[in-house]
Amino acid sequence: MVSFATLILPFIAVIALWFISTGLVAMIHHRLRQSQVRALIIAGLCASGGLSLIALTVNQTASWAIYASFLGGLLIWSWHEISFLTGAVAGPMREECPENAQGWKRFSLASMTLIHHEIALAMTLLLLLLVGSVTDNATGAYTFGLLFVFRLSSKLNIFKGVPHFSDELLPRHLNYLKSYFGPQKLHPMLIISTAAIFALGLYFGTMAFITDGIYQTTLYALLSCLSLLAALEHIFLGLPMRDSALWQWALTQRSLTIRDNSKKI
């Protein structure tokens, strides 16, 4: 019989890590923007810490090892996020989208703004999955894989167009990316992708209930919560609310003032 604590603790852990890690990444870019080197050093520490945790737990299936591997995958993801947000790993296209770009040309140009980042993510995911396939604990690989899929879905939805998108967490030096955003209207892709991610979260949640063993139960519970949070983030794209308000503590007052003023112009 699966205990209540075994199911609820992963949800608490994922929500806490999601909230804190997103805020810390935002803080690094809004408060340490004057020092790209410092931000990249922090990114490197995230990568080293994440890889160390995964290496430490590859053959461990105890409860602590599952959480440690999950954290490792999250830290490696944070490394990539920081590298992208500093502009160190993005793409060769760093200019606004031409006004006459439509269809495939617009998609190609948009892809070129992110291609180096996407390749780095895909290569990291492949490496983690290869390691996970021959070890006992692949939690970190699954975590990184889900984050990769969910973020790709968000990017495609924003490219096609969403009713609402809070850009307060986007650094000013990446403002050119906004020219590749689609029109502010509801596109069927957002509804379909949100429903699919929500269904995936329910599937993982169901598996957490019916499987036996600490490893399987905890793993499925972690992945379920991660998927449900991703579905919530997709829902935020369609609602007239600023989800970035959750992380105002991580932003400088100056950056918030600049963005508020820019929206009034």
C-alpha positions in Angstrom: 0.0 0.0 0.0 1.4 3.3 -1.1 1.6 5.8 1.9 0.3 9.3 1.7 3.8 10.7 2.5 5.4 8.8 -0.4 2.9 10.5 -2.8 2.7 14.0 -1.3 6.4 14.7 -0.6 7.4 14.6 -4.3 4.8 17.2 -5.1 6.0 19.5 -2.3 9.6 19.0 -3.4 8.9 19.7 -7.1 6.8 22.8 -6.4 9.4 24.2 -4.0 12.3 23.5 -6.4 10.3 24.9 -9.4 9.5 28.2 -7.5 13.0 28.7 -6.1 15.0 27.7 -9.2 13.0 29.9 -11.5 13.5 32.8 -9.2 17.2 32.2 -8.7 17.7 32.0 -12.5 15.8 35.3 -12.9 17.8 36.9 -10.1 21.1 36.0 -11.7 20.2 37.7 -14.9 18.5 40.8 -13.5 20.9 41.5 -10.7 24.2 40.1 -12.1 23.7 41.2 -15.7 26.7 43.6 -15.4 28.9 40.5 -15.0 28.3 37.9 -17.6 31.4 36.0 -16.4 29.9 35.8 -12.9 26.6 34.5 -14.3 28.4 31.9 -16.4 30.5 30.8 -13.4 27.3 30.2 -11.5 26.0 28.2 -14.5 29.1 26.1 -14.5 28.7 25.4 -10.8 25.1 24.3 -11.5 26.4 21.9 -14.2 29.1 20.5 -12.0 26.7 20.0 -9.1 24.0 18.4 -11.3 26.4 16.0 -13.0 27.9 15.1 -9.6 24.5 14.3 -8.1 23.5 12.1 -11.1 26.9 10.3 -11.0 26.5 9.8 -7.3 23.0 8.2 -7.6 23.2 6.2 -10.9 23.2 2.9 -9.0 21.1 4.0 -6.0 17.3 3.6 -5.8 16.7 4.8 -2.2 14.4 7.7 -1.7 17.2 10.2 -1.1 18.9 9.1 -4.4 15.7 9.7 -6.4 15.4 13.3 -5.1 19.1 13.9 -5.6 19.0 12.7 -9.2 15.9 14.9 -9.8 17.7 17.9 -8.4 20.7 17.0 -10.6 18.6 17.1 -13.7 17.2 20.4 -12.6 20.6 21.9 -12.0 21.8 20.8 -15.4 18.7 22.4 -17.0 19.5 25.6 -15.0 23.0 25.6 -16.5 21.5 25.7 -20.0 18.9 28.3 -19.0 21.5 30.6 -17.6 23.8 30.2 -20.6 20.9 31.1 -22.9 19.7 34.0 -20.9 23.2 35.6 -20.8 23.3 35.3 -24.5 26.4 33.0 -24.3 24.6 30.1 -26.0 21.7 31.2 -28.2 21.9 31.3 -32.0 23.6 33.2 -34.9 20.5 35.4 -35.5 20.4 38.2 -32.9 18.4 40.8 -34.8 14.7 41.5 -34.9 12.5 39.6 -37.3 12.1 41.5 -40.7 8.6 42.9 -41.1 8.2 41.0 -44.4 9.2 37.6 -43.1 6.3 35.2 -43.2 5.7 31.4 -43.1 8.8 29.2 -43.4 11.2 32.2 -43.6 9.9 33.5 -40.3 10.2 30.1 -38.7 13.7 29.6 -40.1 14.8 33.0 -38.7 13.2 32.3 -35.4 15.0 28.9 -35.2 18.3 30.6 -35.9 17.8 32.7 -32.7 17.8 29.6 -30.6 19.5 26.8 -32.6 22.8 26.6 -30.6 20.8 26.4 -27.4 18.5 23.7 -28.8 21.4 21.6 -30.0 23.1 21.8 -26.7 19.9 20.8 -24.9 19.4 17.8 -27.3 23.0 16.6 -26.9 22.8 16.8 -23.2 19.5 14.9 -23.2 20.9 12.2 -25.4 23.9 11.8 -23.1 21.7 11.6 -20.0 19.4 9.1 -21.6 22.3 6.9 -22.6 23.6 6.9 -19.1 20.2 6.3 -17.7 19.6 3.3 -19.9 22.4 1.4 -18.4 22.0 2.5 -14.7 19.5 1.8 -12.0 18.4 5.5 -11.4 17.4 7.5 -14.5 15.4 10.1 -12.6 17.7 13.0 -13.7 17.5 12.0 -17.4 13.7 11.8 -17.3 13.5 15.1 -15.5 15.7 16.8 -18.1 13.8 15.1 -20.9 10.4 16.3 -19.7 11.7 19.9 -19.3 13.1 19.8 -22.8 9.7 18.7 -24.3 7.7 21.1 -22.2 9.9 24.1 -23.0 9.9 23.2 -26.7 6.1 23.2 -26.5 6.1 26.6 -24.9 8.4 28.1 -27.5 6.3 26.7 -30.4 3.1 28.1 -28.8 4.6 31.5 -28.3 5.9 31.5 -31.9 2.4 30.7 -33.2 0.8 33.2 -30.8 -0.7 33.1 -27.3 -3.2 35.5 -25.7 -0.9 36.5 -22.9 2.8 36.2 -22.2 4.6 37.7 -19.3 8.0 38.8 -20.5 9.3 40.3 -17.3 11.8 37.4 -16.8 13.3 37.9 -20.3 16.5 39.9 -20.1 16.6 43.2 -22.0 19.4 42.1 -24.2 17.1 39.4 -25.6 14.3 41.8 -26.4 14.8 41.1 -30.1 13.2 37.7 -29.5 9.8 39.4 -28.9 9.7 40.3 -32.7 9.3 36.5 -33.3 6.3 36.1 -31.0 3.0 35.3 -32.7 -0.1 37.4 -32.5 -1.8 37.8 -29.1 -4.7 35.4 -29.8 -5.7 31.9 -28.8 -4.4 29.3 -31.2 -5.6 25.7 -31.2 -2.1 24.4 -30.6 -2.1 25.9 -27.1 -5.3 24.0 -26.2 -4.0 20.7 -27.6 -0.6 20.9 -26.1 -2.0 21.9 -22.7 -4.5 19.0 -22.7 -1.7 16.6 -23.8 0.6 17.7 -21.0 -2.2 17.5 -18.4 -3.1 14.0 -19.6 0.6 13.0 -19.2 0.6 14.4 -15.7 -2.5 12.3 -14.9 -0.9 9.2 -16.4 2.2 9.6 -14.2 0.0 10.3 -11.2 -2.0 7.1 -11.8 1.2 5.1 -12.2 2.4 6.4 -8.9 -0.7 5.1 -7.2 -0.7 1.6 -8.8 3.0 0.8 -8.8 4.9 -0.9 -6.0 8.3 0.1 -4.6 9.7 3.4 -3.4 11.7 4.1 -6.6 8.8 3.7 -9.1 6.2 5.5 -6.9 8.5 8.4 -6.1 9.7 8.7 -9.7 6.2 8.8 -11.1 5.0 11.2 -8.5 7.8 13.6 -9.3 7.2 13.4 -13.0 3.4 13.8 -12.5 3.9 17.1 -10.5 6.4 18.3 -13.1 4.0 17.7 -15.9 1.1 19.3 -14.1 3.2 22.4 -13.4 4.1 22.5 -17.1 0.3 22.3 -17.9 -0.3 25.2 -15.5 2.4 27.3 -17.2 0.7 26.7 -20.6 -2.6 27.7 -19.0 -0.9 31.0 -17.9 -0.2 31.7 -21.6 -3.9 31.9 -22.2 -5.0 33.8 -19.1 -4.8 37.6 -18.5 -2.6 37.4 -15.6 1.1 38.0 -14.9 2.6 34.6 -13.7 5.9 36.4 -13.4 4.5 38.2 -10.3 5.4 35.0 -8.4 9.0 35.9 -8.8 9.0 39.6 -8.2 11.3 39.0 -5.2 14.0 37.9 -7.7 13.7 41.0 -9.9 15.3 44.4 -9.3 12.9 47.3 -8.9 14.7 49.0 -11.7 14.0 46.2 -14.2 10.3 46.1 -13.2 10.0 49.9 -13.6 11.6 49.8 -17.0 9.3 47.1 -18.2 6.2 48.8 -16.8 7.1 52.0 -18.5 7.9 50.3 -21.8 4.4 48.8 -21.8 2.8 52.2 -21.4 4.6 53.6 -24.5 
